[in-house]
């Protein structure tokens, strides 16, 4: 039931997203568009909406998986250094393979994201006792450190402008022929769904999971692999979307619990809805121009994140 | 007691000599004969280092004594970004109507600093009230607030007219490289005044360091003192940010190095040593970045890196010690 309501909202939002923009396309004229309108619809509007749906879903599911693997409610690709490590990977790719395709870039970014996140997990496992808030705090700092390495080399090699476009999530540049890589994350989401049960068990702790007969090490590597790959693809095609991975899974688990097999699609759908709303705001606020969506996500996301933190701390 | 004093004096002397030596090196190294030009250019930078070093260490040490915590600094709690947000908001909403008033640098500067002091003092109180039990929560909320402020200011900046945006940029991101000379004078006067005030309050800070209850018993009006100190801290941070832009981890590094180096809790010595260390760090850092490694990088990136590593290391270390 709830699932259907959510899907309905998503559908309404997706459709309205299609009809917002400088080139006016009226929904009642949908069957009698002129050539320009058709072009706009097929080459930018539809790719953009698809991107929004996929990116929102993927980012929040990545957060969900990471939260189970680290047993911490506040971990996500942005608060565990994954995104910054991927950015370092992009920098390396730009330096060593200057004429690279998006695929090579994503590959290197993935490698770095994976290694960086593993490093972070090793770091927090050295802590004697985990405090819920301390883990993401160290994660953010870890991300900052890697981020400053990136800025340093970007400065040296005069790639700052080029790099800062990877910093900001932006859907304005999405058009046909440049975004198809993002489809790569769809099989990852499906894969995550099939292993949702394993992730749920892993979320109960290493001892518990091992006791039941789960290969904890393997499921951890597998989960981080999915997360790193998906995050890198999103970063290469769109850019950074701060805190999306923290807030959506938290809100969903607040109402529907932690059984991942049941919450996965809800989380994905809610993530898409949230991102579409943010994107619509970013397009409407300075018509006919637009602001990068990551700023809208940053403003709304950080307010919700702080509310969640204060609420979580009270418990 | 006497021996302690001599050893403190000796440590300070070492710092003074180091500062003088590196200042000399910084000002004279490879001037290629263009003595006066180089001196003028570097002297300006050096003055900015001195002001920022002093302001940062006074502010951070005071703040850490008020909060009884060696992790907290105003910058880590997001106050640099608050400052930039205030400046952006002012420019955004009043840029047109009050164009005449706000194009006056001094006016903009004063309105900005006043607002900063008022708002951040309020925010300090809110955060410290909320985060009394959980340090990590407080740090986290502070850092996220920082993200919020900077996202929001970038958001407003994107909305600005490109011409106005250029004007704003010029005001916001002064870095060590191009210090605004017209503000240097007024900033230095204000910093000196606040610093003198804090030096006068040093004995009371020593008492406050013992804890709130003890300070109350010893006859200190704690809440009044706290308010005064917080205002002084906000003022110092606002001034230093106005001068060179945000340097998040400088205060953290300097304050913690100072405690370790000096091994005392007398605030007069801490303040003096901290300022010297801050200046030393900036001058040496700039010297290496510019002259030795020939990096184009602004130094704040280097500080961010070192500070981040130091911060994580200290949290991990503290955490281990806490649990035996």
Interface residues (C-beta under 8 A of the other chain):
Chain A: X74 X123 X126 X127 X128 X129 X131 X133 X134 X136 X137 X138 X140 X141 X142 X144 X145 X148 X149 X151 X152 X155 X156 X158 X242 X243 X285 X286 X291 X292 X294 X295 X296 X298 X299 X302 X303 X305 X306 X309 X310 X313
Chain B: X130 X134 X136 X137 X139 X140 X141 X143 X144 X145 X147 X148 X151 X152 X154 X155 X158 X159 X295 X296 X297 X298 X301 X302 X304 X305 X308 X309 X311 X312 X315 X316 X319 X320 X323
